Amino acid sequence: MTESPAAEPLALGEIAEDRLLGGRLRLLQPVKGHRAGSDAILLAAAIPELGEGPLADFGAGVGTVGLSVALRQPALDVVLVERDPELAALAARNAGLNGLDGRARAVVGTIGERNGDLARAELSAASFAWVAMNPPFFETGEVRASPVANRRVAHVAGQSLADWLKAARHVLKPDGGVSIIHRAEALGAILAGLETGFGAVEVRPVHGQAERPAIRVIVSARLGSKKPAALLPALILNGADGRFTAFSEALHRGEALLA
């Protein structure tokens, strides 16, 4: 098992503790670079009830998605999969900080580098009830990469979206599911990746404001399902005044769900 170490991270710079979900989720994360935000909270809110699961959080970073779901579902076991050993170490510390170290573990593994890397991280085939993924939004060469290492890795993928979905297919149990949040422009690529093996696709557009185009999509699907696709009601994050709507605020406080 490639368990992440519990030692103090060395290359991430200053680490600070933040609180999400109305203060219920405590997170140690780097002050500079990629930081947990709305995307992770919305993805966590879209994960259905899973019993014991387990749930795999692909590209877990400091563990925001998986730990958020574990706080809400008291029987759920979670595996936080992160390629950066020092971020994985923070994810392991965050599990302990939230009293979840008995149900959540962090492993070092790179999504998309063949299934051998997942096997080395003890992510066995057909072993997970659900996969949550918040993959990098851009592929190499699409944008200018950030000089901050953890932000660069979070935003620019070394592997394709199809590779991430292939890895999800590998680890999911029959009738298991996947939920992904991504840029709205990536919807075509997501649907193409789900054509192999998945059905019951549900697409929820996410808009910053009602009159503007969607900025995100949250897509869920089930392995082996023959159920047709569904376009769900759009989620509007902000009102005309630029502030969270009441429902959006409830989502961010962990008091409402999209699942």
N, C-alpha and C positions, 0 to 999 in steps of 0.2 A: 504494500500500500504506500502510495506517494503522499503521505500526510505532510501538510505544510508545517514548517517549524513555528514555534511560538516565540522565537527571539525577536528583539526589537528590529524593525526594518532599517536598512542602512542607506539605501539609495533613493528613498521616496521623499526625503526632506522632512520638513516639519509636519508632525501629525497632530490633528486636533480632534476632539470629540464633538460630534453633532448629534442632534436628536430629530427624528422624523416620526411620522404617524402620531402627531400630537404629543410627542415626547416619549412614547412607548418604546420606540426603537432607538437604541444607542449605537452610534457608528463612529469608530475611529477611521479617519481617512486623511489622505495627504491634503495639506493646505493648498498646494499648487498642483495643477493638472486636472484630470477628469474627476468630477465629484458627483455623488449620487444626487439625483433630482427627479423631476416629474416622470421621465420615461420609466425609471425603475419602479416608482410607486404605482403608475398606471398598469404596468405589466403584472405586478404582484396582485393587483386588484382583479385581474382578469383570469387568475388561476382558479379552477373549480375546487370543490371539496374533494380531497383525495384519500381520506382515512390515513392509513400509515404510509401510503405512497409506495415507494419513495419518489421524491421530486429531484430532478437534476437541474441545477441552475448553471447553464452554459455561459461562459464569459462573466463569471460572478463578480469580478472586481473585489470590493470589500464585503460582498455578501448581501447587498441590500435586498434584492428580489427574494432570494431563498429564505432569508431570515424574516422578512416581512410576512411571507406566507406561513412560515413555521410559527410565528407569534399568533397568527389567527387560527391555525389548525393544530390543536394541542397534541394530536397523535402522530403528526406527520414527521417522517424522517427526510432529511435534505442533504444532498451532496452538492457542495459549492465547487464548481470546476473553473479554475483560473490558470492561465498560462504563465503569469508573472509570479514567481515564488514569493516575492515580498508582499504583493497584494493578497496572495493566498494566505500568507501568514497573518495579515491584518484581518482577513475574513474569519480565520480560526479564532483570533482574539475577540472579534465581535460576537461570534457565537457564544463564547464564554461570558462576555460582558452582558449579554441578554439572557443568560441562564439557559442557553440552548445547546451547550456543548455535548449533552447526552443525545441530542437528536439531529445535530447538524455537524458535518465534518467538511473540511476544505481539502481539496486535492489539487495537485499541480498537473495540468493536462492541457494540450493544445488541440482545440477543436479543428477538425479538417485535415490533420496530418495522419491520414489513414487510421484505421481502427486500432492498430497496435499501440498507439499512444494512449488511447482510452483504456485499453486493456492493462497497460502498465499502471494506470491510475485506478485500477480495479473497478472500472465501469463496464460491467459485463453486458453481453448482448441480451436483449429482451428482459431487462431487469428493472426498468423504471416505469412508473405509472404515468408520469408527465415530464416534459422537458420545457423549461422556460428559457428563452434566449433573447438577449438584447445585444445583438452582434454589432461590430463596428459598422458605421453607416456608409463608409467609402472603401473602395478597393484601391490598392497601390496605384499611384499615378493619377487618380481622379482629383485629388486636392493636394495642396501644399501641407505636408505633415508638420505637426507641432514639434518644436524643439524639446518640449517636456515629455519625457519617455512614457509615463503612464497615460498621458492624454493622447499621445501618438498611437499607442497600441489600442486604446479604447475606440479611437475614431477611424483608423485605417486598418483594414483587414489584410492579413497575409494570405487568407484563404477566401474562397468565394462563398456566397450565401448558399449555393447548392451544396457545398461541402458541409456546411453546418447542418442543413436539413438531412443530408445523408447520414451524418453522425447521430442525429436524433432518431432516425429510423432504426439504426443499429441497436441503440440502447433501450428502445421502448418495448414494453410488453404488448402483446396483442390487444387491440382496442385502446392502447395508451394514446396520449395526446401531446400536442406541442402548442405553445403560445409564443408569439414573437411580436416585438414592437420594432418598427422601422420607419424610415422616411416614407411619406406617401408615394414618392416617385419609385420606390422599390417594389410596389405592389405586384407588378407584372413578373418580376423575378421571383418573388415569394410564391405566387400562384404556380409558376412554372416548376419550381422546386418541389411543390406539394403534389404535382401530378403523379409522381411515382409513389404509390403506397398509401396515400392519404385520401380521406374523404371528410364529409361533414365540415367543410371549410366555412368558417365564419369570419367576416371582415367587418371591423368597426372603424370608420374614419374618425380621426381626432382633429378638431379645428381649434385654432387659437381663438377665433371669434366667428360668430355664426355666418357673417357675410363674406368670409375669406376662405380660400381653398384649404383643404385638409393639409396639415403639416406632418401628421403621423398616421399610420394604420396599425391596429392591433389585430393580428390574424391568429386564429386557432384552428386546429384540425385534429382528426382522430385517425390513427393507423388502421387501415383495412376497412374503414367505414364506406358504405355505399350511399349514405345520406347526401342529398344535394347541398350545394353551397347556399349560404344565406348572407345577405347584406344587412347588418344590424344598424339600429339607430345611431346617428353620429353623436359623438361626445363633444360638447362645446366647453372649452376650458374657461374662457373669460367672457364677461358681459361687455356691454358697450363702454363701460367705464374703465375697462382694462383689468379689472379685478376678477379673481376666481368667482365663478357662479357658486351658488350654495351647494350644488351637487359636487362640483369640482373640489370645493373646499372640504367637503365630507370625505371624498376619496383620499385626499392628501392627509387627512387626519386619521385615516384608517377606519372611518365610521360608515363607509359605503363600499359596495363592490360592483365590479363589472361582470363578474362570472355569472 
